Each structure stands twice: as C-alpha cells, then as structure tokens.
Amino acid sequence: MFFAGHSNAADFYCPRYEFVYNNNKDTIKEDIKKILSALRLASFDVDEDHLWGLEIPFRTLVPTPTLIAHDLSKNLGKELASDWASKTYAEFVKLKNQHLAK
C-alpha cells in the first residue's frame, strides 16, 4: 500500500511517503533502496491542481507518475459521470414518452 502526503517546508510542501507491506524483515533495507531509486528515477512535478480555495496557496512536489495517474483517473471519472448522466437522461425521456403515449 502506498500513501503520498506532504509536510511543511519553507517554499514547498515536501512529499511524505508511507509504505505498508508484508514482507520478510531481511529484505527491508533492499526494499527501501528500490523505493528510493524508483522515486529518484520518476522525477517530480509541482502539483497545482489542488490550490483552489486556499487562503495561502502552497505547492506540493509529487512524483510525475502520481500526477499522471491522478489526471487519468480524474478524466475517467468525468467521462463515467457524463456517460451515466446521459444514460439516465435518455431513460427518463424514454419513460416520459411511454407515459405520454398511454
């Protein structure tokens, strides 16, 4: 399981990462090296998507794959909501027309 949060710093909120897993205690050091290597290779971007509504805007540094996954899931959510709304409206019109035809 992976959690990305942030903690306060001077200019940026630096990401905080928590990893929970069931694994052999002998491999923890190696697992930590792999995680840090992956974060280093992933590169970081500034998350500006969550700045609205804040009195004091701040910037959060987030791994690029996390931002990409966030954007993809947000776009998919919009598409699913739009599809659901259009199907619901079409069903409503169909039922209304059936009712009026009686």
One Martini backbone bead per residue (centre of mass of N, CA, C, O) as a GRO file, in nm:
protein
  102
    1MET     BB    1   0.100   0.034   0.018
    2PHE     BB    2   0.028   0.382  -0.073
    3PHE     BB    3   0.130   0.710   0.056
    4ALA     BB    4   0.072   1.060  -0.023
    5GLY     BB    5   0.201   1.335   0.132
    6HIS     BB    6   0.258   1.630   0.345
    7SER     BB    7   0.508   1.863   0.452
    8ASN     BB    8   0.644   2.129   0.591
    9ALA     BB    9   0.799   2.403   0.417
   10ALA     BB   10   0.906   2.685   0.296
   11ASP     BB   11   0.805   2.659  -0.028
   12PHE     BB   12   0.739   2.357   0.006
   13TYR     BB   13   0.572   2.061  -0.004
   14CYS     BB   14   0.687   1.773   0.108
   15PRO     BB   15   0.687   1.461   0.057
   16ARG     BB   16   0.519   1.178   0.201
   17TYR     BB   17   0.607   0.834   0.259
   18GLU     BB   18   0.408   0.533   0.279
   19PHE     BB   19   0.479   0.187   0.359
   20VAL     BB   20   0.287  -0.117   0.333
   21TYR     BB   21   0.401  -0.450   0.419
   22ASN     BB   22   0.450  -0.797   0.356
   23ASN     BB   23   0.766  -0.901   0.475
   24ASN     BB   24   1.078  -0.972   0.498
   25LYS     BB   25   1.308  -0.837   0.719
   26ASP     BB   26   1.566  -0.893   0.535
   27THR     BB   27   1.447  -0.684   0.288
   28ILE     BB   28   1.410  -0.385   0.373
   29LYS     BB   29   1.663  -0.238   0.272
   30GLU     BB   30   1.618  -0.314  -0.028
   31ASP     BB   31   1.335  -0.190  -0.056
   32ILE     BB   32   1.418   0.102   0.006
   33LYS     BB   33   1.610   0.133  -0.232
   34LYS     BB   34   1.395   0.088  -0.452
   35ILE     BB   35   1.210   0.323  -0.378
   36LEU     BB   36   1.422   0.553  -0.401
   37SER     BB   37   1.497   0.494  -0.694
   38ALA     BB   38   1.215   0.537  -0.815
   39LEU     BB   39   1.186   0.832  -0.724
   40ARG     BB   40   1.437   0.940  -0.870
   41LEU     BB   41   1.343   0.843  -1.165
   42ALA     BB   42   1.053   0.986  -1.183
   43SER     BB   43   1.031   1.250  -1.084
   44PHE     BB   44   0.919   1.593  -1.034
   45ASP     BB   45   0.621   1.782  -0.959
   46VAL     BB   46   0.394   2.037  -0.955
   47ASP     BB   47   0.100   2.069  -0.770
   48GLU     BB   48  -0.182   2.276  -0.902
   49ASP     BB   49  -0.476   2.134  -0.858
   50HIS     BB   50  -0.494   2.205  -0.515
   51LEU     BB   51  -0.525   2.545  -0.475
   52TRP     BB   52  -0.807   2.587  -0.435
   53GLY     BB   53  -0.940   2.765  -0.155
   54LEU     BB   54  -0.682   2.907  -0.053
   55GLU     BB   55  -0.532   3.144   0.126
   56ILE     BB   56  -0.249   2.988   0.111
   57PRO     BB   57  -0.061   2.907  -0.126
   58PHE     BB   58   0.072   2.590  -0.236
   59ARG     BB   59   0.328   2.354  -0.296
   60THR     BB   60   0.356   2.026  -0.444
   61LEU     BB   61   0.561   1.753  -0.446
   62VAL     BB   62   0.537   1.510  -0.713
   63PRO     BB   63   0.534   1.238  -0.869
   64THR     BB   64   0.474   1.204  -1.194
   65PRO     BB   65   0.302   0.938  -1.190
   66THR     BB   66   0.092   1.054  -0.991
   67LEU     BB   67  -0.015   1.281  -1.174
   68ILE     BB   68  -0.099   1.104  -1.408
   69ALA     BB   69  -0.296   0.925  -1.250
   70HIS     BB   70  -0.477   1.156  -1.159
   71ASP     BB   71  -0.563   1.259  -1.439
   72LEU     BB   72  -0.681   0.993  -1.545
   73SER     BB   73  -0.894   0.950  -1.318
   74LYS     BB   74  -1.041   1.218  -1.355
   75ASN     BB   75  -1.123   1.176  -1.653
   76LEU     BB   76  -1.276   0.913  -1.609
   77GLY     BB   77  -1.484   1.026  -1.409
   78LYS     BB   78  -1.610   1.227  -1.606
   79GLU     BB   79  -1.695   1.018  -1.818
   80LEU     BB   80  -1.875   0.845  -1.635
   81ALA     BB   81  -2.067   1.071  -1.546
   82SER     BB   82  -2.161   1.151  -1.828
   83ASP     BB   83  -2.269   0.873  -1.912
   84TRP     BB   84  -2.472   0.843  -1.682
   85ALA     BB   85  -2.637   1.099  -1.739
   86SER     BB   86  -2.722   1.027  -2.030
   87LYS     BB   87  -2.864   0.758  -1.961
   88THR     BB   88  -3.064   0.873  -1.758
   89TYR     BB   89  -3.200   1.074  -1.947
   90ALA     BB   90  -3.290   0.871  -2.163
   91GLU     BB   91  -3.471   0.707  -1.970
   92PHE     BB   92  -3.658   0.938  -1.895
   93VAL     BB   93  -3.764   0.997  -2.179
   94LYS     BB   94  -3.876   0.719  -2.232
   95LEU     BB   95  -4.079   0.715  -1.993
   96LYS     BB   96  -4.228   0.970  -2.070
   97ASN     BB   97  -4.325   0.872  -2.351
   98GLN     BB   98  -4.481   0.627  -2.244
   99HIS     BB   99  -4.677   0.789  -2.068
  100LEU     BB  100  -4.793   0.976  -2.300
  101ALA     BB  101  -4.898   0.727  -2.483
  102LYS     BB  102  -5.145   0.641  -2.282
   0.00000   0.00000   0.00000
